[in-house]
């Protein structure tokens, strides 16, 4: 029942936990509730709690704890708690949650039934789950996707732990490699490069077991990305060059040299950066989509993303200010279309940050502030590691420019923004 009530909310668990704390204060109850504890209660991992917590939960949801922890009976509850948490019967949001709960239960049953013999329907379900995560990843906050990411990886690993026919094992290892790559990106977004590279190494093992060069190349791209943002720029170059050694014609053949270009530019090597950008452009002549690209989202590298990477790379090089500004302007314009399959809030923020740096280098303080303003307005749930670093690069460029004194207010805005990254939020 508690899980059902939580799924009816249009708020995050963190927001509900904060409401619990405020209600406890109003009731003069000395108790706190963590997001982890609430999630465990809802999932049935915990079946009891302290008397004071029971009293606040009852006041919050209008039901005693034994009812909250009992199986949901399939009926929409009609009693609202004093905080107005519950939704009325028949509202679209409640209907949507009912459908989603039924879908999760159906999927759970199908996977359990397929433990001994994986049917094509089970394989299609797992593939669909991975594809949805890959597609959604660039466009939705990580907090909304991480539970499903972890569950999907666990499902694939569980299926692989039993003996499978060779073709099924190959498909499962392929999907395990993709989910591992997505979780490596998630770990990076939470500013944990050690966990990110651990996930990526395991994903690469899965790519080897699937014997899939396109997946091997894509995972090398993930490793290069993680290393770049962690400040390990020479390591980022090595990963990109290692990935380019695989015989593949998917879009990773463009992504890898663009990763290399950013790393060379961060090292101050303009010639190598330019050469890598040219190799990436030439690679489009032979690109052919494969199983990785067909997943879409984070698994595919498109023209818009290439333009953004070029802008960021050249923004490291003062001698390339004009070219950086041109690429960045094109990227910002392209990312204005949020309906595009290539749209990604992280890359949009990166494009705007690169444009701000180019404008600072050109002495245009007002233009730089205008460019970075939408980035500084992002909610904490979207302040992933790459965005925080991109904003810090704007701060550094401004601090080291003749505009430093005039740009003191913008520097302060960036400092305030970077104090609340995604990694600092309770979860």
N, C-alpha and C positions, 0 to 999 in steps of 0.2 A: 504493500500500500504506500509506504513512504517513497519508494522508487517512482511509483506512478505519480504521486503528488509533485515530486521534484521535476519530473519530466514535463509537467504542465506549466512550469514557470518559464517566463521569457527573460530570466536572469541567470547569471552564472552561479555555481555553488558558492564561490567566494562572496558574492553579494548576499546570498541567503544566510551564510554564516555570520556576516556582519549584522544582518537583521536579527539573528538569534542573540547576538551580544547586546544589541540595543534593547531587545525585549527583556532579557535577563536583568539588565540595569533597572528597567521600569518596574519589574516585579521584585526588585531588591534581592535577587538570587545571585549568589557568588559562584558563577560557573561560566566556562568558555567552551566553545565547540570548534574543533578544527575541521577543515575541509575533508581531510583524510578520514576522520572519525565519522563524519556525516556520510561519506561515500560508502564506508564499510557497513554502517547501519542500513543504508538503503539496499546494498547488495546482499544482505543477509550474513555477512561475515561476522558481524557482532549481533548478539541477540539480547543484550541487556546493557544497562548503563546505571549511573548513579541516580538516586531519588530526585535530587535537585534538577538534573538534566531532564529527567522524565517529565517533571512538572513544567519546565519551560517548553519542551517539545509539544506537550499536550496543549499548552496555551497557544503555541504558534500554529499548530495544524488543526486544533479543535477535535483531536482524537487521542485516547490514551495510547501509551507506547505499545501495549500488546496488539492493538489494532493496526498501528502504523507498521509493525514488523510482521504482521500476518500476510499471507498471500493475497494479492489483489483479487477481488471477486468478480471483476469484469464490469462493474457498475461505476459510473462517474459519481464521486461523492457529492452529496448535496449540501453538506454543512461547511460553511466558511469559518475559518479561524478568525480571531479578533484582528489579526494583521492583514486580513484580506488576501491570503496567499492563494486560495483555491479559485479555479475558474468555474464559471457556471456551465451546466450541462448543455452540450450541443454547440459550444463555441468552436470556430474553425481550428484554433490552436489545440484545443483538447482533442478534437477529431484527428488531427495530424499526428499527435503523440500516440493515440490509440493505434493508428495504422503502423507507425514506426515500431511500437512495442510488439505488435503482431508479426511484423516482418522479422524482427530480431529473434523472436521465438521460433518462427518457421525456419530461419537460417540455422539456428542452433540445432534443431531437430534433424535437418538435412545433413549437417556436418557429422552429427553423432551417428546417423544411419550409415554414413559413408566411411566410417572408421575402418571397416573390414574390407570393403570393396568400393573404391572411389568411382562413382558414376560420372558421366560427362556433365550432368547437372551440377554435381558438387564442385567439379573443377571449374565450371563456368561461374559458379557463385564466388569462389575464392578469387578468380581472376577479376570479376566485376568489382569486388571489394577493393582490391589493390588498385585497379584503374580509377575508381572513384577517389581514392586517397591521393593518387598522383595528380589527378586533374584539379582537385580542390586545394591541394597544398599551397600553391602560390597565391590563392585568392581569399583564403579564410584564415582567421586567427588560429595560431597553433593550439591554443587551449581547447578549441572545438574539435580538433582532429586527433590530438595525442592519445586519448583513451582508445579510439578505434584503431589507430596505428599499432599500439602495443598489443591489443587483442588480436588483430590480424596477423601480426608476426608470430604470436603464440600459437594461433591456429595452424599456420603453415608449418611451423617447427613440429607441432604435435603430429600432423599428418605425415611429416617426413620421418618421424621416429619409428614408423612401422614399415615393414617391407612393402615396396611398391613395384609395379611393373616399370621397366626402364623409361618408357615414354612419360609416364606419370611422374616419376622421380625427377626427370629432366624439367618438366613444367613446374613442379613444386620448387625445385632449386632455383629456377628462374624467378619465380614470384618471391621466394625468400630473399634473393639478392636485391630485388627492387624494394621490398619493404625495409630491408636493412639499410639501403641507400637513403630512403626517406627518413628513417629514424636517425641516420647519421646527420642529415640536414637538420632534423629537429633538435638534436643534441647541440649542434653548432648554433642554432638560433637561440638556444638557452645558454650560450656562452660556455659550453663544456667541450672543448676540442678533444680532450682525452677520450670521453665517451663517444664522441663523433667518429674518431678514427678507429676506435674499437669496433663500432658497428660497421664501419666501412670495410675493415679487414675481414670480418665475418661475411659480409655481403660479397666480397671478392672471392672468398672460398666457395660460396654458393654459385657464383658466376662460373668458376672453374668446373664445378660439378655439373653445371648445365651446359658447359662447353660453348658459351655464347660470347663471341668477341665484342658484339655491340654492347652487351651488359658490362663486360670487363672495362671497356672504354668509358662508359657512363660513370661507373663507380670511381675510376681514376679521376674523372672530372669532379666528382663530389670531394674526393680527397684533396685535390688541388684547391678547390674553393675553400674548404675548411682551413687548410694551411695558410692560404692567402690572408684570410681575415684574422687568423691567429698571429699574424706577423712573421710567419715562417716562409718568407717569400722564395728563397732558393729551393726549399722543399716543395713549394707550390709549382715551381718550374719543372722539377724532376717528375712529379706526379703527372703533370700535363704531357711531358715528353714521353713518359712511360706508356700512357694511354694511347698516344698517337702511334705507337708501335704495333698495335693490334690492327689486323686487316678488317676494317669495317667501313661502311659507307653511310652509316646513320648520321644524325645531326651532331653526334658527339665529335665527328671529324671537324666540325666547325667550332664547337664549344671548347675543345681542348686547346687549340691555338689561341683562342680568345682568353682563356684562363692564363695561358702562358704570357700573353701580351700584358695583362694587368700586373702579373708578378714582375716581369722585366721592367715595366714602367715604374713600379714601386721601388725597384732597385736603382732607378735612374738611368737605365740603359735604353735610350730612345731608339737606337738602330734595331735592337732585337725586338723591341715592342712593335715597331712599325712592320718589321718583317713578319712577325707572328700574325698581325692583323691582315696582311696581304695573303698569307697562307690560308687563313680562315675564309677569306673572300673567295679564293680559288677553289676551296673545298666544296663550295656549293655546286660546282659543275658536275660532281660525281655523287651527290647525296641521293640516297634512296632510303625511304622509311623502312624500319624493321620492327620487330616485336616491341622493342623499347620505345621507339617513337610513337607507335600506335597507342600506347598508354596515355600519351598526351601530358599536359601540365608540366610538372617539373622534369618529366622524363624526355621531353623534347626541347630542342633549342631552335628558336625562330629568329627571323630577321630583326624584329624589334629588340629582342634581348641582345643580339649581336651589336646593334647600334649603341645600346646602353653600355655594354662592356667596353666598346671602343672609347666612348666618352669618359668613362671612369679611368681607363688606362691612360689616356692622353692628359687627363686632368692632373696626373702626378708630375707632368713635365712642363715647366714654365715655357719652354721653347715651342710648345705645341698648343698654346692657349687658344688661338683662333680655331684650330681644328677641333679641339675639345669642346669649345662653345658650339660649333656647328653640329657635331654629333649629339651633344647633350640637348640642344634645342629640338632636333629631330626626334630624339627619344622621348622627351617630355611631351611633345605633340602626339606621338603615337600612343603613349600610355594614358592619354586623356580619354580614350575610348574604353571604358570599363566593361563593355559587353564583348570585347575581343577575347578569343580563347587565349591569346598571349598575355592578357593583362595580368599583372602581379603587383600587389601593393608594395612589396619589398623593392622590386626593380624600378617601380615608379618613384619611390623615395630616393633610390640611388641615383636615378637620372637627374632628379631635381637638385640633389646635393652636388653632383658633378657640374651642373650648370652654374650653381652658386659659386663653386670654386673658380670656374672659368671667368665668371664675372668679377670676382674679387681680384684675380690676376690682371684683369683688364681695367681695374680701378672703378668698377661700377657697384658701389655699396648698396644703393637702393635696389638695383636689379637683383643682387644676390639675396637680399632680405626677402624680396618678393618671391624668388624662386624657392627658397627653403621654408617659407611660411607654412605651406600645407604639410610638410614633413613634421614640423614642430607641433602641429595640431593632432598628430596621430595619437590614438588612445594607447595607454600602457600595454594593452594586450597585443598591439601590433608593433611594439618597439623591440623587434628581434635584434639579435647581435649585429647583423650586417648594417641595419639602419642606424643603430647607435654609433658604430664605427664610422659610417659615412658622415653623420652629423659632427662627430669629433674631428673629422678631416676638414670640414668647413670651418670649424672653430680654429684649428691649427693654421689653416691658410689665412684666415683673417688676422690672427694674432701676429703672424710673421710678415704681414703686408703693411704698406704705408697707411692703410685704412684702420689700423688697430684701434687708435684712440676714438675715431669717429664711430667705429663699429662696436663700442663697448656694450651697448644695449643688446645688440644681436648676439654677442658672445655670451652675455648673461642668460638670454633666452635659451641658447643651446645647452648651457650648463644645467639649467633647470630641467630641460627635456631629458638629458642623459642621466639624471639622478634616479629616474624610475624606469629602468629597462624591464623587459619581460621577465628576465631571470629573477628579479627581486620580488615579483608578485607572489602572494601566498597561493598554494595549490594543494 
